Amino acid sequence: MALSAMDVYLHLLVEKATEASDYIKSVEYSFNSYFALRGFQPHQIFLSTIAFTLFVVWLYRFFFMHELSLWERFKLVSFRTIRRLPYVGPQIQREVDKALEKMAGSLFKLPPGMKYVNGLPQSGMSEDQVMRAIKGYHQLGHVDWKKGNVSGTVYSGQPELTQLCTKVYGEFAWSNPLHPDVFPGVRKMEAEVVAMTLKMFNGGPNACGTMTSGGTESILMACLAYRNMAKERGVTLPEIVAPFSVHAAFDKAAHYFGMRIIHVRMDPKTWKVNVKAMRRSITSSTCMLVGSAPQFPHGIIDPIADIAELGKRYGIPVHVDSCLGGFLLPFMKKAGFDLAPYDFSLDGVTSISCDTHKYGFAPKGSSVILYSDKKYRHSQYFVQPNWPGGVYATSTMAGSRAGAIVAACWATMMNIGEDGYVESTRKIVKAARYIAKELRKIDGIFVFGDPEVSVVAFGSEVFDVYRVSNALTARGWNLNSLQFPSSIHLCCTLCHTMPGVTDRFLNDVKNAVADALANPMAKATGQGAIYGMAQSVPDRKIIADIAWGYLDCVFDTKRGDQDGPVNGMHH
């Protein structure tokens, strides 16, 4: 009987399978013969396989699954080894101790008669006594921010707004958003603050958000949400891809949440992030891309539209850090300034951080984190359903929060209104651009990029720019010193829009630059010298040690005579 085509096909398939099986057996035999595996006991092969597998996993984690790169770890180990050497280590520590002593000396300057309080008073103080003591503490500051001498820090300071916020705070002093059933008014105000801010940033129907304690917490929440989403899809070490100029809160998030941050270089002319370099930094572990609008050091807005397109192409969430410019950018077009898209109107932007306590002029302690969709906010929440005290659920880091801060923020936004924010934006941006234009006319210094909003940074290729910073400090100014590269910046606020402030600043800069040009090879002293030195130290652990010492000094109350009265009161 003739074979059918199917029979022929099956016959050939069996022949090929047999040949493949024979070939595999020959390979196995050759492999076992070559490696002499027949000489091992089964348990030895089993244990060796486990040991080899664990070694490969360790090797992979060592090279690819660490928060620090291999080069960064090599430098860290090398410098730590050097610091352990008998002569070098003690010498370095002595220099660190000297720097800390100078720092402590500047922090512990108290007026005659004022001491530190290290224990409760035996009897409670009267209201008059407390207010007299409070006045003494209030007068400790020597920088007059009311005259516009400070960069950023106090963004409004208007007496009428201060009075309003004080009254509102008093009404809600004991409220707590953790208990919305007890304080429904605070819940309503918080939801409305988020809703008003979402509208400013063109949030869609599914957009949402929460209030936080400040820009750092807003950034932390976004990073936490995207980390959790990456963990759910199996990413062991989620990566943040962000510009080198991005706020340090992203580094803090990586440190807190077990992430890795990949810093992308900026364009040396525009000081915007290099989007091509950002694309090359994307891996399967990337959980978020970041752009600043604007960034803190130089006041430059990153190409948000390009970053959003990149995120959309690779399916990666994109966060826009608008903590600094959040209450300026949404009003710039109505204030008469052109601005490229930067918010939820861009398909690809999934979250925005915005500080209400900066140019929103609300009291310190309030910010907003916004999302394009509720699925991102859900990844930010913390819920413990099995706690004996009941189901515990919070939207942000804190449990109990100050409802008075929420109320004061709401009152501020309602009091100023859109017209008020448009007018303040017009004044502040106009002042900043005027300063940038005039600084470019001064020989010996240059302005970084094209600052569009409120921050203007400048440096020098001729002399140590920290000498200008020191000179301005001596003239009563308090500016921000920057590093990598050396520079200083002024963050303009409403205080700088007062008559004569910008011209006084420019005149003082001209005089300081003229003095520096007279001896361009001289080096800065004081705080400027510390910043200059800090950039040149290859072992960043030393700088961290000094910073730790600074933070310790902030809480130190042990220096000086503790036996005397404190503004008329005893310990």
C-alpha positions as CSV (number, residue, x, y, z in Angstrom):
1,M,0.0,0.0,0.0
2,A,1.4,3.4,-1.0
3,L,2.5,5.7,1.8
4,S,0.7,9.0,2.1
5,A,2.4,12.3,2.2
6,M,1.7,12.6,5.9
7,D,3.4,9.2,6.5
8,V,6.4,10.3,4.6
9,Y,6.6,13.5,6.6
10,L,6.3,11.8,9.9
11,H,8.9,9.2,8.9
12,L,11.4,12.0,8.0
13,L,10.5,13.8,11.2
14,V,11.3,10.7,13.3
15,E,14.6,10.2,11.4
16,K,15.6,13.8,12.1
17,A,14.7,13.6,15.7
18,T,16.7,10.4,16.1
19,E,19.7,12.0,14.5
20,A,19.3,15.1,16.8
21,S,19.1,12.8,19.8
22,D,22.2,10.9,18.8
23,Y,24.0,14.2,18.3
24,I,23.0,15.5,21.7
25,K,24.2,12.2,23.3
26,S,27.5,12.5,21.5
27,V,27.9,16.1,22.8
28,E,27.1,15.0,26.3
29,Y,29.5,12.2,26.1
30,S,32.3,14.4,24.8
31,F,31.6,17.1,27.4
32,N,31.6,14.6,30.3
33,S,34.7,12.9,28.9
34,Y,36.5,16.3,28.4
35,F,35.7,17.7,31.9
36,A,36.1,14.2,33.5
37,L,32.8,14.7,35.2
38,R,32.5,10.9,35.5
39,G,35.1,11.2,38.3
40,F,32.8,13.3,40.6
41,Q,30.2,12.0,42.9
42,P,26.6,13.2,42.2
43,H,26.5,15.3,45.4
44,Q,29.8,17.0,44.4
45,I,28.3,18.0,41.0
46,F,25.1,19.2,42.8
47,L,27.0,21.4,45.3
48,S,29.4,22.7,42.7
49,T,26.5,23.8,40.5
50,I,24.9,25.6,43.4
51,A,28.2,27.3,44.3
52,F,28.8,28.4,40.8
53,T,25.3,29.7,40.4
54,L,25.6,31.8,43.6
55,F,29.0,33.1,42.4
56,V,27.5,34.2,39.1
57,V,24.6,35.9,40.8
58,W,27.0,37.7,43.2
59,L,29.2,38.8,40.3
60,Y,26.1,40.2,38.4
61,R,25.0,42.1,41.5
62,F,28.5,43.4,42.1
63,F,28.8,44.9,38.7
64,F,25.2,45.8,37.8
65,M,22.9,45.9,40.8
66,H,24.6,48.4,43.1
67,E,23.5,52.0,43.8
68,L,27.0,53.2,43.0
69,S,28.8,52.5,39.8
70,L,31.9,50.3,39.8
71,W,34.2,53.3,39.3
72,E,32.5,55.3,42.1
73,R,33.0,52.3,44.5
74,F,36.6,51.9,43.4
75,K,37.3,55.6,44.2
76,L,35.5,55.3,47.5
77,V,37.5,52.3,48.6
78,S,40.7,53.8,47.4
79,F,40.3,57.1,49.3
80,R,39.1,55.3,52.5
81,T,42.2,53.1,52.3
82,I,44.4,56.3,52.0
83,R,42.7,57.8,55.0
84,R,43.6,54.8,57.1
85,L,47.3,55.3,56.5
86,P,49.2,56.2,59.7
87,Y,50.3,59.7,58.7
88,V,47.8,60.7,56.1
89,G,44.6,59.8,58.0
90,P,45.3,61.9,61.2
91,Q,46.5,64.8,59.0
92,I,43.2,64.8,57.1
93,Q,41.2,64.5,60.2
94,R,42.9,67.5,61.8
95,E,42.0,69.6,58.7
96,V,38.4,68.4,58.9
97,D,38.3,69.3,62.6
98,K,39.6,72.8,61.9
99,A,36.9,73.4,59.3
100,L,34.3,72.2,61.7
101,E,35.6,74.5,64.5
102,K,35.4,77.5,62.2
103,M,31.9,76.5,61.2
104,A,30.8,76.0,64.8
105,G,32.3,79.4,65.7
106,S,30.1,81.1,63.1
107,L,26.9,79.3,64.3
108,F,27.4,79.9,68.0
109,K,27.6,83.6,68.1
110,L,25.0,84.8,70.6
111,P,24.5,88.3,72.0
112,P,25.7,89.0,75.5
113,G,23.5,87.5,78.2
114,M,21.8,85.0,75.9
115,K,22.3,81.3,76.8
116,Y,21.1,78.0,75.5
117,V,18.1,76.3,77.2
118,N,18.8,72.7,78.0
119,G,15.8,71.9,80.2
120,L,12.2,72.8,80.9
121,P,11.8,75.9,83.2
122,Q,10.7,74.8,86.7
123,S,7.6,77.0,86.4
124,G,5.8,77.8,83.2
125,M,6.4,81.2,81.8
126,S,3.7,83.8,81.3
127,E,2.7,85.0,77.9
128,D,4.6,88.2,78.3
129,Q,7.7,86.3,79.3
130,V,7.4,84.0,76.3
131,M,6.9,86.8,73.9
132,R,9.9,88.7,75.3
133,A,12.1,85.6,74.8
134,I,10.7,85.1,71.4
135,K,11.6,88.6,70.4
136,G,15.2,87.9,71.4
137,Y,15.3,84.8,69.2
138,H,13.7,86.7,66.3
139,Q,16.4,89.4,66.5
140,L,19.3,86.8,66.2
141,G,19.2,87.1,62.4
142,H,21.5,89.7,60.8
143,V,20.5,89.4,57.2
144,D,17.7,91.8,56.2
145,W,15.5,89.9,53.8
146,K,12.9,92.6,53.9
147,K,15.2,94.8,51.8
148,G,15.7,92.2,49.2
149,N,19.2,91.2,50.3
150,V,18.5,87.5,50.2
151,S,18.4,85.0,47.3
152,G,15.1,83.2,47.4
153,T,14.3,82.1,51.0
154,V,11.4,84.5,51.6
155,Y,9.3,84.7,48.5
156,S,6.6,87.2,49.6
157,G,6.8,88.6,53.1
158,Q,4.0,91.1,52.4
159,P,2.6,92.3,55.8
160,E,-1.0,92.0,54.7
161,L,-0.5,88.3,53.7
162,T,1.4,87.6,56.9
163,Q,-1.5,88.9,59.0
164,L,-4.1,86.8,57.0
165,C,-2.1,83.6,57.3
166,T,-1.5,84.3,61.1
167,K,-5.3,84.6,61.6
168,V,-6.1,81.5,59.5
169,Y,-3.4,79.5,61.3
170,G,-5.0,80.4,64.6
171,E,-8.4,79.1,63.5
172,F,-6.9,75.7,62.5
173,A,-4.0,75.4,64.9
174,W,-5.1,72.0,66.4
175,S,-6.5,70.4,63.2
176,N,-5.0,67.3,61.6
177,P,-5.7,66.1,58.0
178,L,-5.1,62.5,59.3
179,H,-8.6,62.8,60.8
180,P,-10.8,64.0,57.9
181,D,-14.0,62.9,59.8
182,V,-13.1,65.3,62.7
183,F,-11.8,68.1,60.5
184,P,-13.8,68.0,57.2
185,G,-13.0,71.6,56.4
186,V,-9.3,70.9,56.2
187,R,-10.0,67.9,54.0
188,K,-12.0,70.1,51.7
189,M,-9.3,72.8,51.5
190,E,-6.6,70.3,50.8
191,A,-8.6,68.7,47.9
192,E,-9.2,72.2,46.6
193,V,-5.5,73.2,46.7
194,V,-4.7,70.2,44.6
195,A,-7.6,70.8,42.2
196,M,-6.6,74.5,41.7
197,T,-3.0,73.5,41.1
198,L,-4.0,70.8,38.6
199,K,-5.9,73.3,36.6
200,M,-2.8,75.6,36.5
201,F,-0.9,72.7,34.9
202,N,-3.6,71.6,32.5
203,G,-4.4,68.4,34.2
204,G,-6.8,66.1,32.4
205,P,-10.0,64.4,33.8
206,N,-8.0,61.6,35.4
207,A,-5.3,63.9,36.9
208,C,-4.9,63.9,40.6
209,G,-2.4,64.7,43.4
210,T,-1.7,65.3,47.1
211,M,-0.3,68.0,49.3
212,T,3.1,67.4,50.9
213,S,5.4,69.2,53.4
214,G,7.6,70.7,50.7
215,G,9.4,70.2,47.4
216,T,11.6,67.4,48.7
217,E,8.7,65.3,49.9
218,S,6.9,65.9,46.6
219,I,9.9,64.6,44.7
220,L,10.3,61.7,47.1
221,M,6.7,60.7,46.5
222,A,7.0,60.7,42.7
223,C,10.2,58.6,43.0
224,L,8.6,56.2,45.4
225,A,5.6,55.7,43.1
226,Y,7.7,54.9,40.1
227,R,10.0,52.7,42.1
228,N,7.0,50.7,43.4
229,M,5.7,50.3,39.8
230,A,9.1,49.2,38.6
231,K,9.4,46.6,41.5
232,E,6.0,45.2,40.5
233,R,7.3,44.4,37.0
234,G,10.4,42.7,38.4
235,V,13.0,45.5,38.4
236,T,15.4,44.8,41.3
237,L,17.3,48.2,41.3
238,P,15.1,50.9,39.6
239,E,17.0,53.7,38.0
240,I,16.3,57.4,37.9
241,V,17.6,59.1,34.8
242,A,18.0,62.8,35.5
243,P,20.1,65.9,34.5
244,F,23.3,66.6,36.5
245,S,21.6,69.9,37.5
246,V,18.5,68.2,39.0
247,H,17.6,68.9,42.6
248,A,19.5,66.9,45.2
249,A,16.1,65.6,46.5
250,F,16.3,63.0,43.7
251,D,19.6,61.8,45.1
252,K,17.9,61.6,48.5
253,A,15.1,59.6,47.0
254,A,17.6,57.1,45.5
255,H,19.4,56.9,48.9
256,Y,16.2,56.4,50.8
257,F,14.4,54.0,48.5
258,G,17.2,51.7,47.3
259,M,17.4,53.2,43.8
260,R,20.2,54.3,41.5
261,I,20.3,57.7,39.9
262,I,22.0,58.2,36.6
263,H,23.1,61.8,36.1
264,V,23.1,63.1,32.5
265,R,25.4,65.9,31.4
266,M,24.1,69.3,30.3
267,D,24.8,71.1,27.1
268,P,27.8,73.4,27.9
269,K,26.3,76.4,26.1
270,T,22.6,76.2,27.0
271,W,23.0,74.4,30.3
272,K,19.9,72.3,29.4
273,V,20.1,68.5,29.7
274,N,21.5,66.7,26.7
275,V,18.4,64.6,25.5
276,K,20.6,62.4,23.3
277,A,22.7,61.5,26.3
278,M,19.5,60.9,28.3
279,R,18.3,58.5,25.7
280,R,21.6,56.5,25.8
281,S,21.2,56.3,29.6
282,I,17.9,54.4,29.4
283,T,18.0,50.7,30.3
284,S,15.5,48.1,31.1
285,S,15.8,49.2,34.8
286,T,14.9,52.8,34.1
287,C,11.8,53.7,36.1
288,M,11.5,57.5,35.4
289,L,13.0,60.3,33.4
290,V,13.3,63.8,35.0
291,G,13.4,67.3,33.6
292,S,13.5,70.6,35.6
293,A,11.3,73.7,34.9
294,P,13.4,75.4,35.9
295,Q,16.4,73.8,37.6
296,F,17.7,75.4,40.8
297,P,21.4,76.2,40.1
298,H,21.1,78.2,36.9
299,G,17.4,78.8,36.4
300,I,17.4,77.0,33.1
301,I,14.3,75.1,31.8
302,D,15.2,71.7,30.4
303,P,13.6,70.6,27.0
304,I,10.6,69.1,28.6
305,A,8.8,68.4,25.3
306,D,11.7,66.3,24.1
307,I,12.0,64.4,27.4
308,A,8.2,63.8,27.3
309,E,8.5,62.4,23.8
310,L,11.4,60.2,25.0
311,G,9.3,58.8,27.8
312,K,6.4,58.2,25.6
313,R,8.5,56.3,23.0
314,Y,10.0,54.0,25.7
315,G,7.0,53.8,27.9
316,I,8.7,55.4,30.9
317,P,7.1,57.9,33.3
318,V,8.3,61.5,33.0
319,H,8.5,63.8,36.1
320,V,8.8,67.6,35.7
321,D,10.3,69.2,38.8
322,S,8.6,72.6,38.9
323,C,9.0,73.1,42.6
324,L,10.8,76.4,42.0
325,G,8.8,77.7,39.1
326,G,5.5,76.2,39.8
327,F,3.6,79.4,40.5
328,L,5.4,81.4,37.8
329,L,5.4,79.3,34.7
330,P,1.6,78.8,34.5
331,F,1.1,82.5,34.5
332,M,4.0,83.6,32.2
333,K,2.0,83.8,28.9
334,K,-0.7,85.9,30.5
335,A,2.1,88.1,32.0
336,G,3.5,88.6,28.4
337,F,6.3,86.1,28.3
338,D,6.7,83.3,25.7
339,L,7.2,79.8,27.1
340,A,7.6,76.4,25.6
341,P,5.1,73.6,26.8
342,Y,6.2,72.0,30.0
343,D,3.0,70.6,31.7
344,F,0.3,67.9,31.3
345,S,-0.6,69.3,27.9
346,L,2.4,67.3,26.8
347,D,1.6,63.7,26.1
348,G,4.2,61.8,28.1
349,V,4.4,64.0,31.2
350,T,3.1,61.9,34.1
351,S,3.9,63.9,37.2
352,I,4.8,67.4,38.3
353,S,6.1,68.7,41.6
354,C,5.1,72.3,42.5
355,D,5.8,74.3,45.7
356,T,3.0,76.4,47.0
357,H,5.3,77.8,49.6
358,K,7.7,79.4,47.1
359,Y,6.1,81.6,44.5
360,G,2.7,80.5,45.6
361,F,3.5,82.7,48.7
362,A,2.0,80.2,51.2
363,P,3.7,79.7,54.5
364,K,6.6,77.2,54.6
365,G,5.6,73.6,54.8
366,S,3.4,73.1,51.8
367,S,3.9,71.7,48.3
368,V,1.9,69.6,45.8
369,I,2.7,66.5,43.8
370,L,0.5,66.0,40.8
371,Y,-0.1,63.0,38.5
372,S,-1.7,62.6,35.1
373,D,-3.5,59.4,36.3
374,K,-4.7,57.9,39.6
375,K,-2.6,54.7,39.0
376,Y,0.5,56.7,39.8
377,R,-0.9,58.2,42.9
378,H,-2.0,54.7,44.1
379,S,1.6,53.6,43.9
380,Q,2.6,56.5,46.3
381,Y,0.1,55.5,49.0
382,F,0.9,53.4,52.1
383,V,-1.7,51.0,53.5
384,Q,-1.3,48.6,56.4
385,P,-4.5,46.6,56.6
386,N,-3.3,44.3,59.4
387,W,-2.4,46.7,62.1
388,P,-4.1,46.0,65.5
389,G,-4.9,49.7,65.8
390,G,-7.1,49.5,62.7
391,V,-6.5,49.9,58.9
392,Y,-3.7,52.5,58.6
393,A,-3.6,54.4,55.3
394,T,-1.7,57.6,54.4
395,S,-1.2,59.4,51.2
396,T,2.3,60.8,51.9
397,M,5.3,60.2,54.2
398,A,3.8,61.8,57.3
399,G,0.9,60.5,59.5
400,S,-0.2,63.5,61.4
401,R,0.1,66.8,59.6
402,A,-0.5,70.4,60.4
403,G,-4.0,71.3,59.1
404,A,-3.2,74.9,59.8
405,I,-0.6,74.8,57.0
406,V,-3.2,73.5,54.6
407,A,-5.6,76.2,55.6
408,A,-3.0,78.9,55.3
409,C,-2.0,77.7,51.9
410,W,-5.7,77.6,50.7
411,A,-6.2,81.1,52.2
412,T,-3.1,82.4,50.4
413,M,-4.2,81.1,47.0
414,M,-7.7,82.3,47.4
415,N,-6.5,85.8,48.5
416,I,-4.1,86.3,45.7
417,G,-6.1,84.8,42.9
418,E,-5.0,84.3,39.3
419,D,-4.7,88.1,38.6
420,G,-2.5,88.5,41.6
421,Y,-0.2,85.6,40.5
422,V,0.0,87.0,36.9
423,E,1.0,90.4,38.3
424,S,3.7,88.9,40.6
425,T,5.0,86.8,37.8
426,R,5.3,89.8,35.5
427,K,7.3,91.7,38.2
428,I,9.6,88.9,39.2
429,V,10.4,87.6,35.7
430,K,10.9,91.2,34.5
431,A,13.4,91.9,37.4
432,A,15.3,88.6,36.7
433,R,15.6,89.3,33.0
434,Y,16.7,92.8,33.6
435,I,19.4,91.6,36.0
436,A,20.6,89.0,33.5
437,K,20.8,91.6,30.7
438,E,22.8,94.0,32.8
439,L,25.1,91.3,34.2
440,R,26.1,90.4,30.7
441,K,27.4,94.0,30.2
442,I,29.9,93.6,33.1
443,D,33.4,92.5,31.9
444,G,34.9,89.6,33.7
445,I,31.8,87.6,34.4
446,F,29.3,85.6,32.3
447,V,25.7,84.5,32.7
448,F,24.9,80.8,32.5
449,G,22.6,80.0,29.6
450,D,19.4,81.9,28.9
451,P,17.5,82.1,32.3
452,E,13.8,82.5,31.5
453,V,12.2,82.6,34.9
454,S,13.5,83.9,38.2
455,V,17.1,82.6,38.8
456,V,20.2,84.2,37.3
457,A,23.6,82.5,37.8
458,F,26.9,83.9,36.9
459,G,30.6,82.9,37.0
460,S,34.0,84.0,35.8
461,E,36.8,82.6,33.7
462,V,39.1,85.4,34.8
463,F,39.1,85.3,38.6
464,D,37.7,83.3,41.6
465,V,34.0,84.2,41.5
466,Y,33.7,83.3,45.2
467,R,35.6,86.6,45.9
468,V,32.6,88.4,44.4
469,S,30.3,86.4,46.7
470,N,32.4,87.3,49.7
471,A,32.3,91.0,48.7
472,L,28.5,90.9,48.3
473,T,28.2,89.2,51.7
474,A,30.2,92.1,53.2
475,R,27.7,94.5,51.6
476,G,24.8,92.8,53.2
477,W,23.7,90.3,50.5
478,N,23.1,86.6,51.0
479,L,23.4,84.7,47.8
480,N,23.7,81.0,46.9
481,S,27.1,79.7,46.1
482,L,27.2,76.9,43.5
483,Q,29.8,74.4,42.5
484,F,30.8,72.3,39.4
485,P,31.4,74.8,38.0
486,S,32.1,77.7,40.5
487,S,29.3,80.2,40.3
488,I,26.8,82.2,42.4
489,H,23.1,82.9,41.7
490,L,20.4,85.3,42.8
491,C,16.8,83.9,43.0
492,C,14.5,86.8,42.5
493,T,11.4,87.2,44.7
494,L,8.8,89.9,45.3
495,C,11.3,91.5,47.6
496,H,13.6,92.2,44.6
497,T,10.8,94.0,42.7
498,M,10.8,96.8,45.2
499,P,12.1,100.2,43.8
500,G,15.9,100.4,43.6
501,V,16.7,96.8,44.7
502,T,17.9,95.4,41.4
503,D,20.0,98.5,40.6
504,R,21.6,98.4,44.1
505,F,22.4,94.7,43.5
506,L,23.9,95.4,40.0
507,N,26.0,98.3,41.4
508,D,27.4,96.2,44.2
509,V,28.2,93.4,41.7
510,K,30.0,95.9,39.4
511,N,32.1,97.2,42.4
512,A,32.9,93.6,43.6
513,V,33.9,92.5,40.1
514,A,36.1,95.6,39.7
515,D,37.9,94.8,42.9
516,A,38.4,91.2,41.8
517,L,39.8,92.2,38.4
518,A,42.4,94.4,40.1
519,N,44.0,91.2,41.4
520,P,42.6,88.3,39.3
521,M,45.0,85.7,40.7
522,A,43.9,86.2,44.3
523,K,42.0,83.4,46.0
524,A,38.8,83.7,48.0
525,T,38.8,83.4,51.8
526,G,36.2,82.4,54.3
527,Q,33.1,80.5,53.0
528,G,34.2,81.1,49.4
529,A,37.5,79.3,50.1
530,I,35.6,76.4,51.6
531,Y,33.5,76.0,48.5
532,G,36.5,76.3,46.3
533,M,38.4,73.7,48.3
534,A,35.4,71.4,48.5
535,Q,35.2,71.1,44.7
536,S,38.9,70.1,44.4
537,V,38.7,67.3,47.1
538,P,38.6,64.0,45.2
539,D,37.4,62.1,48.3
540,R,33.8,63.3,48.6
541,K,33.5,61.4,51.9
542,I,35.6,64.2,53.5
543,I,33.0,66.8,52.3
544,A,30.3,64.6,53.7
545,D,32.1,64.4,57.1
546,I,32.2,68.2,57.2
547,A,28.5,68.4,56.2
548,W,27.6,65.9,59.0
549,G,29.6,68.1,61.4
550,Y,27.6,71.1,60.2
551,L,24.3,69.3,60.9
552,D,25.6,68.4,64.4
553,C,26.4,72.0,65.0
554,V,22.9,73.0,64.2
555,F,21.6,71.0,67.1
556,D,24.5,71.7,69.6
557,T,23.5,73.6,72.8
558,K,26.5,72.6,74.9
559,R,28.8,75.5,74.1
560,G,29.3,78.5,76.4
561,D,28.3,79.2,79.9
562,Q,25.0,77.4,80.7
563,D,24.5,78.8,84.2
564,G,23.4,82.4,83.5
565,P,19.9,83.7,82.7
566,V,18.4,83.7,79.2
567,N,16.9,87.1,78.5
568,G,15.8,87.3,82.1
569,M,14.8,83.6,82.5
570,H,16.7,80.8,84.1
571,H,17.3,77.3,82.9
